[in-house]
């Protein structure tokens, strides 16, 4: 099953400067593993030592924050769009 992944500019050095990728995965965690296979080193930027998304990153499936879905167990289906969005802070 193919899922479109939107890659933010700071992580595009792992994707050969591609802003979008097509990957396979039945869940967010499987998708992250597939990204790591295609783009070595990207998982360390996305996940902490426990394999959970880093606090400064937000992951969305079709504009829904995975924190309000099932986290990394959020199921994916053909044609879904996953956005990786770095958190922005300021004041």
Buried (B, 14 or more C-beta within 10 A) or exposed (E): EEBEBEBEEEBBEBBEEEEEBEBBBEBBBBBBBBBBEBBEEBBEBBBEEEEEBBEEBBBBBEEEEBEEBEBBEBEBEEEBBBBBEEEEEEE
